[in-house]
Amino acid sequence: MHAAAAARAGIEDAGLLRDRALVAGIWIAGTGTLAVTDPATGEEIGTIAALSGEQSGEAVAAADRAFADWAGRLPQERSAILRRWFELMTEAREDLARIMVLEQGKPLSEARGEIDYAASFVEFYAEEAKRPNIEGVTSHLPDAEVELWLEPAGVAALVTPWNFPSAMLTRKAAAALAAGCPVLAHPSAETPFSALALGVLAERAGLPEGVLNIVTGEAPEVVAPWTADARVRALSFTGSTEVGRLLYRQSAETVKRLVLELGGHAPVIVFADADLDHAVAETLKAKFATSGQDCLGANRIYVERGIYDAFAARFTEAVAALSVGPGLDDPDIGPLMNARAVEKQAAHVRDAVEQGARVLCGGEGHAAGDLFYAPTVLADVPDTARIMAEETFGPVAPLTPFDDEAEVVARANASEYGLVAYVHSLDPRRIYRLSRALQFGMVAVNRTKVTGAPIPFGGMKQSGLGREGARRGMEEFMEIKYVCRDWR
């Protein structure tokens, strides 16, 4: 990272700023470089190594060499290293947050929150590393003893997105490392400095050479050798459903274990018996966190007709009051990641208006800069609008009324996605019915914040496979070995 950019952001530990990839314990250059820009200003903040496919393959070999030693260490030793990594992340919280703001653009307070969230996974898996046990099973055979062993699967490849560049890395890597798997991590080329800084801290924590490899560059060049290599036994990806399908196909030949956290299209359902002010405040959080660039972001807001106008008025007033600006100024809304994201907001708004929706606020770019879009509320959005079928990934909130419970459940479920749904109601029977009926991996009732290290995060349908976080997140990187012994 350029010294001027780091100074402007107030980053104190220059040792966290690396522009090379980490392979086999060595910080290496690539065959080229990629520029990284500040989305708030468009200015280049640095360049990073773009590794070739051959170099990416060398990273696989390095991880494979490290596997036997790392898997063979006592769980307590792996735990101690992870615990130290957590402590170093906590100490470097402010620098890590400021690095993130420079390359990702999110408000500084949100970046600090993400570092806390990212560190919580390392702390959690430092403890879980000590807990996989041999399980005794009542034998079905005479004179036989039966056991189930949990063993590390092997080299784990992790592909992480730009919207949560620290938390998505640690949620995957800490689980894999705790399980005894060496890691290949490919961060988004738009936000690589956060991952590289975490690599520095992992080194300082004592992680052995080759156990954590951070391979930067263009995703097709870096990841293709991993999907084709049988030594890579597990692949975890967070990103779009389209790319997830591609990785699924590419991994078929080597029959890898897959964890895919893909797109979301979250409905918010507000019933007339809800606490209206609370529902407005929580929907605001669900829609506009990370400037709307969140797979958990509210994308379809269904409000019961009897309170629809009141909800729309209060929600619009709150949205219109959101501040917009560069992340280092700590506004409510920062820039979007790139020009494609801005155009997607504009296209969704145009399409909705053409189909009869009303713009209650926003609906255009923002004077703060080219990658800023004004927080927007659309009313009376029909189900045929693109925004009701496609993930918006930005600060545009579509409102639509509904008349009864069965109707809104059917509309909410009419999606290929099934990651999270939000329900606001004070009727316990209704809450139970909807928690059962909604086809989503996670259901949040009268609140927005539901994620955390102890819970299994993941979706249904084309929102993904497997789970991250909790004990299940570590078991995704482990194999069950069945041992049947006769002592004669």
C-alpha positions in Angstrom: 0.0 0.0 0.0 1.3 3.5 -0.9 2.7 5.3 2.2 0.6 8.4 1.4 -2.7 6.4 1.5 -1.7 4.7 4.7 -0.8 8.0 6.3 -4.1 9.6 5.2 -6.0 6.7 6.8 -4.0 7.0 10.0 -2.6 3.4 9.9 0.2 3.1 12.4 1.7 -0.3 12.0 3.4 -0.2 8.5 4.4 -3.9 8.9 0.7 -4.9 8.3 0.9 -3.4 4.8 2.1 -6.1 2.3 1.9 -6.0 -1.5 3.1 -9.6 -2.0 1.4 -13.0 -1.7 2.2 -15.3 1.2 3.3 -18.8 0.0 5.2 -21.4 2.0 6.1 -18.7 4.6 7.6 -16.4 1.9 6.2 -13.1 0.7 6.5 -13.5 -3.1 5.9 -11.3 -6.1 3.7 -12.4 -8.9 4.1 -12.4 -12.7 2.2 -9.1 -12.7 0.5 -6.6 -10.4 -3.1 -5.4 -9.8 -4.1 -1.9 -8.7 -6.3 -1.4 -5.7 -8.4 1.7 -5.5 -10.2 3.6 -2.8 -13.9 3.5 -3.8 -14.6 6.8 -2.0 -12.2 8.7 -4.2 -11.2 6.5 -7.1 -7.5 7.0 -6.2 -5.0 4.1 -6.4 -4.0 3.1 -2.8 -1.5 0.5 -3.9 -0.8 -2.6 -6.0 -0.7 -6.2 -5.1 1.0 -9.3 -6.6 -0.9 -11.1 -9.3 0.2 -14.7 -9.2 0.2 -17.0 -12.2 -1.6 -20.3 -12.3 1.8 -22.0 -11.9 2.5 -20.1 -8.8 -1.0 -20.9 -7.5 -0.2 -24.6 -8.0 3.0 -24.1 -6.0 0.9 -22.8 -3.1 -1.0 -26.1 -3.3 2.2 -28.0 -3.0 3.3 -25.9 0.0 0.1 -26.5 1.8 0.2 -30.2 1.0 3.7 -30.4 2.5 2.6 -28.7 5.6 -0.5 -31.0 6.1 1.1 -33.9 7.9 2.8 -31.8 10.5 -0.1 -29.4 11.2 -2.7 -32.3 11.3 -0.4 -34.2 13.6 0.1 -31.5 16.2 -1.8 -31.7 19.5 -5.1 -29.8 19.3 -3.9 -27.8 22.3 -1.0 -26.5 20.2 -3.2 -25.5 17.3 -5.5 -23.8 19.8 -2.7 -21.8 21.4 -1.6 -20.4 18.0 -5.1 -19.5 17.1 -5.6 -17.8 20.4 -2.5 -15.7 19.9 -3.8 -14.8 16.4 -7.0 -13.6 18.0 -5.1 -11.5 20.6 -3.0 -9.9 17.9 -6.1 -9.0 15.8 -7.7 -7.4 18.8 -4.5 -5.3 19.5 -4.4 -4.3 15.8 -8.2 -3.6 15.6 -7.9 0.1 14.6 -5.3 -0.4 11.9 -7.1 -3.4 10.5 -10.4 -1.3 10.4 -8.7 1.6 8.6 -7.1 -0.7 6.1 -10.5 -2.1 5.3 -12.1 1.3 4.9 -9.4 2.4 2.4 -10.0 -0.6 0.1 -13.6 -1.4 0.8 -15.2 1.9 1.6 -17.5 0.9 4.5 -18.0 3.4 7.4 -15.2 3.3 9.9 -17.5 2.2 12.8 -18.8 -0.7 10.7 -15.2 -1.7 9.8 -14.3 -1.8 13.5 -17.4 -4.0 14.1 -16.2 -6.3 11.4 -12.8 -6.7 12.9 -14.4 -7.6 16.2 -16.6 -10.1 14.3 -13.7 -11.5 12.4 -11.7 -11.9 15.6 -14.6 -13.7 17.3 -14.3 -16.6 14.9 -10.6 -17.0 15.7 -11.3 -17.0 19.4 -14.2 -19.4 19.0 -12.2 -21.9 16.9 -9.2 -21.6 19.2 -11.5 -23.3 21.8 -13.2 -25.7 19.3 -9.8 -27.0 18.2 -9.6 -28.9 21.4 -13.0 -30.5 21.3 -13.3 -33.0 18.4 -13.5 -36.4 20.2 -13.5 -40.0 19.3 -17.1 -41.2 19.5 -17.8 -44.6 20.8 -20.8 -46.4 19.2 -22.6 -49.4 20.6 -21.4 -52.3 18.5 -23.8 -54.2 16.2 -21.2 -57.1 15.9 -20.2 -59.6 18.6 -16.7 -59.2 20.1 -16.2 -55.9 18.1 -15.4 -52.4 19.3 -16.7 -49.6 17.2 -15.4 -46.0 17.1 -15.9 -42.9 14.9 -12.9 -40.6 14.5 -13.0 -37.0 13.2 -9.9 -36.3 11.1 -8.8 -33.3 9.0 -9.9 -33.6 5.4 -6.7 -32.1 3.9 -5.7 -28.9 2.1 -8.6 -26.4 2.2 -9.1 -23.7 -0.4 -11.0 -20.6 0.6 -12.3 -17.9 -1.8 -13.5 -14.8 0.0 -15.5 -11.7 -1.2 -14.9 -8.0 -1.0 -17.9 -7.0 1.1 -16.5 -8.6 4.3 -12.8 -9.0 3.6 -11.7 -9.9 7.1 -14.6 -11.7 8.6 -15.2 -14.1 5.7 -11.5 -15.0 5.8 -11.4 -15.8 9.5 -14.8 -17.6 9.6 -13.4 -20.0 7.0 -9.7 -20.1 7.9 -10.0 -20.4 11.7 -12.4 -23.4 11.3 -10.1 -25.1 8.8 -7.0 -24.5 10.8 -8.7 -25.7 14.0 -9.6 -28.9 12.2 -6.0 -29.5 11.3 -6.2 -28.4 7.6 -3.6 -26.1 6.0 -5.2 -23.3 4.0 -5.1 -21.7 0.6 -6.9 -18.3 0.7 -7.7 -16.2 -2.3 -9.1 -12.7 -1.3 -10.9 -10.6 -3.7 -8.6 -8.5 -5.9 -10.6 -5.5 -4.9 -9.9 -5.9 -1.2 -6.6 -7.8 -0.7 -4.8 -5.7 1.9 -7.1 -6.8 4.7 -6.3 -10.5 4.1 -2.6 -9.8 3.7 -2.6 -7.9 7.0 -4.3 -10.9 8.7 -1.5 -13.1 7.2 1.1 -10.9 8.8 -0.6 -11.4 12.2 -0.9 -15.1 11.7 2.8 -15.3 11.1 3.5 -13.3 14.3 1.2 -15.7 16.1 3.5 -18.6 15.2 1.5 -20.3 12.4 4.0 -22.6 10.6 5.2 -22.0 7.1 2.8 -23.3 4.4 -0.2 -23.6 6.8 -1.7 -20.3 5.8 -1.1 -19.3 2.2 -2.7 -16.1 0.9 -2.6 -16.1 -2.9 -3.5 -12.8 -4.6 -4.3 -12.2 -8.2 -7.1 -12.7 -10.7 -9.6 -15.2 -9.5 -9.8 -17.4 -12.6 -6.0 -17.7 -12.7 -5.6 -18.4 -9.0 -8.5 -20.7 -8.3 -8.6 -22.9 -11.4 -5.5 -24.9 -10.3 -7.2 -25.5 -7.0 -10.4 -26.9 -8.3 -8.5 -29.2 -10.6 -6.0 -30.5 -8.0 -7.0 -33.6 -6.1 -4.7 -32.6 -3.2 -7.2 -29.8 -2.4 -9.8 -31.7 -0.5 -12.2 -29.0 0.5 -13.3 -25.7 -1.1 -15.2 -22.9 0.7 -16.5 -20.0 -1.3 -18.6 -16.9 -0.4 -19.9 -14.9 -3.4 -22.5 -15.0 -6.1 -24.7 -18.0 -6.9 -23.5 -17.7 -10.5 -19.8 -18.2 -9.5 -20.8 -20.8 -7.0 -22.3 -22.9 -9.7 -19.1 -22.6 -11.7 -16.9 -23.7 -8.8 -19.4 -26.6 -8.2 -18.9 -27.8 -11.7 -15.1 -27.3 -11.7 -14.8 -29.3 -8.5 -16.8 -32.2 -9.6 -13.9 -34.1 -11.2 -12.0 -34.2 -8.0 -15.1 -34.7 -5.8 -14.2 -32.0 -3.2 -16.0 -31.2 0.0 -17.8 -27.9 -0.8 -19.1 -25.1 1.4 -20.9 -22.5 -0.7 -22.3 -19.3 0.9 -24.0 -17.8 -2.1 -26.5 -15.1 -2.9 -29.4 -13.9 -0.8 -32.7 -12.2 -1.5 -34.0 -11.6 2.0 -37.6 -10.7 2.6 -38.7 -8.6 5.5 -42.3 -9.3 6.6 -44.0 -6.7 8.8 -47.4 -7.6 10.2 -49.9 -5.1 11.5 -49.5 -6.4 15.1 -45.7 -5.6 15.1 -44.2 -2.8 17.1 -44.1 -0.3 14.3 -41.2 1.9 15.5 -39.1 -1.1 16.3 -39.9 -2.7 12.9 -38.9 0.5 11.1 -35.6 0.7 13.0 -34.7 -3.0 12.5 -35.6 -2.9 8.8 -33.4 0.1 8.4 -30.5 -1.9 9.8 -31.3 -4.9 7.7 -31.4 -2.9 4.5 -28.5 -0.4 4.8 -25.7 -2.1 6.7 -22.5 -2.1 4.6 -24.3 0.4 2.3 -26.7 -2.4 1.3 -23.8 -4.6 0.1 -24.6 -7.6 2.2 -25.9 -11.1 1.3 -28.1 -10.8 4.4 -29.4 -7.4 3.3 -33.2 -6.9 3.1 -34.2 -7.0 -0.5 -38.0 -7.3 -0.4 -40.0 -5.5 2.3 -43.5 -6.8 2.6 -45.8 -4.7 4.9 -49.4 -5.6 5.9 -51.7 -3.2 4.2 -53.3 -1.9 7.3 -50.0 -0.3 8.4 -48.4 0.1 5.0 -48.7 3.9 4.7 -47.6 4.5 8.2 -44.6 2.2 7.9 -43.6 3.8 4.5 -43.8 7.3 5.9 -41.7 6.5 9.0 -39.2 4.4 7.1 -38.7 7.0 4.4 -38.1 9.7 7.0 -35.4 7.6 8.6 -33.8 6.7 5.2 -33.8 10.3 4.1 -31.9 11.3 7.3 -29.0 8.8 6.6 -25.6 10.5 6.1 -23.5 9.7 3.0 -19.8 10.1 2.6 -16.3 8.6 2.6 -15.9 5.7 5.1 -13.2 7.5 7.1 -15.7 10.2 8.0 -17.9 7.5 9.5 -21.2 8.2 7.7 -24.2 5.9 7.7 -23.7 5.1 4.0 -20.3 4.8 2.2 -19.5 4.2 -1.5 -20.4 1.2 -3.5 -17.6 -1.1 -4.6 -17.5 -0.3 -8.3 -19.3 1.3 -11.2 -21.2 -1.9 -12.0 -22.9 -1.7 -8.6 -24.0 1.9 -9.1 -25.4 1.1 -12.5 -27.3 -1.9 -11.0 -29.0 0.4 -8.5 -30.0 2.8 -11.2 -31.3 0.0 -13.5 -33.4 -1.5 -10.7 -34.9 1.8 -9.9 -35.7 2.6 -13.5 -37.3 -0.8 -14.0 -39.4 -0.5 -10.9 -40.7 3.0 -11.8 -41.5 1.9 -15.3 -43.7 -0.8 -13.7 -45.6 1.6 -11.5 -43.4 2.0 -8.4 -43.1 5.4 -6.7 -39.8 6.9 -5.5 -40.3 8.2 -1.9 -36.7 9.4 -1.5 -33.4 9.1 -3.3 -33.5 7.3 -6.7 -30.3 8.8 -8.1 -26.5 9.1 -7.6 -25.1 11.1 -4.8 -23.0 14.2 -4.9 -20.4 12.6 -2.7 -18.8 10.9 -5.7 -19.1 8.6 -8.7 -19.5 5.4 -6.6 -22.1 6.8 -4.2 -25.8 6.2 -4.6 -28.5 8.0 -2.5 -30.3 5.9 0.0 -33.6 5.1 -1.8 -37.1 4.0 -0.9 -39.5 2.7 -3.6 -43.2 2.1 -2.8 -45.8 -0.1 -4.4 -43.1 -2.2 -6.2 -44.8 -5.1 -8.1 -43.4 -8.6 -7.9 -42.6 -8.5 -11.6 -39.9 -5.8 -11.0 -36.3 -6.9 -11.4 -35.5 -5.8 -7.8 -38.0 -8.3 -6.5 -36.2 -11.2 -8.2 -32.5 -10.1 -8.3 -30.1 -9.3 -5.5 -29.7 -5.5 -5.5 -26.6 -5.3 -3.3 -27.0 -1.6 -2.7 -29.0 1.1 -0.8 -32.3 0.7 -2.6 -35.3 -0.5 -0.5 -38.5 -1.7 -2.2 -41.7 -1.7 -0.3 -44.8 -3.6 -1.2 -48.1 -4.3 0.6 -49.7 -7.7 1.4 -53.1 -8.7 2.7 -52.8 -12.1 4.5 -50.3 -14.5 5.9 -50.6 -17.3 3.3 -50.1 -14.8 0.5 -46.9 -13.2 1.9 -45.4 -16.6 2.8 -45.9 -17.7 -0.8 -44.4 -14.5 -2.2 -41.4 -14.6 0.1 -40.7 -18.2 -0.8 -41.0 -17.6 -4.5 -37.3 -17.2 -5.0 -34.3 -19.4 -5.9 -32.6 -17.9 -2.8 -33.1 -19.0 0.8 -30.5 -17.5 3.0 -32.3 -15.3 5.7 -35.8 -14.0 6.3 -36.9 -11.3 8.7 -40.3 -11.4 10.5 -41.9 -8.7 12.6 -44.9 -9.7 14.7 -45.9 -10.0 18.3 -48.3 -13.0 17.8 -46.4 -16.1 19.1 -48.5 -18.5 17.0 -47.8 -16.5 13.9 -44.1 -16.4 14.7 -44.0 -20.2 15.0 -46.0 -20.7 11.8 -43.7 -18.4 9.8 -40.5 -19.8 11.3 -41.7 -23.2 10.0 -43.1 -22.1 6.7 -40.3 -19.8 5.4 -37.9 -21.7 3.2 -34.7 -20.0 4.5 -31.7 -21.3 6.4 -32.0 -18.5 9.0 -35.1 -16.7 10.3 -34.8 -13.5 12.4 -37.8 -12.6 14.5 -38.2 -9.0 15.6 -34.5 -8.3 15.2 -31.8 -8.0 12.5 -28.6 -9.2 14.1 -28.5 -13.0 14.3 -25.0 -14.0 13.1 -22.1 -14.9 15.3 -19.4 -17.5 15.8 -21.5 -20.0 17.8 -24.3 -20.3 15.2 -24.2 -22.3 11.9 -24.5 -19.8 9.1 -25.9 -20.9 5.8 -28.9 -21.1 3.4 -31.2 -23.3 1.5 -31.9 -23.7 -2.2 -29.4 -21.8 -4.3 -28.1 -19.8 -1.4 -25.6 -22.5 -0.8 -24.4 -25.7 0.7 -23.0 -26.5 4.1 -22.6 -24.2 7.1 -20.0 -21.8 8.5 -19.5 -21.0 12.2 -20.3 -23.2 15.2 -19.0 -26.8 15.6 -20.5 -27.6 12.2 -18.3 -25.1 10.5 -15.2 -27.0 11.7 -16.7 -30.3 10.8 -17.1 -29.2 7.2 -13.3 -29.5 7.0 -13.2 -33.0 8.7 -13.8 -36.5 7.6 -15.4 -39.3 9.7 -13.4 -42.4 9.9 -15.1 -45.6 11.1 -12.9 -48.0 13.0 -14.2 -51.5 13.8 -11.8 -53.6 16.0 -11.7 -57.2 17.0 -9.1 -57.8 19.8 -8.5 -61.5 19.0 
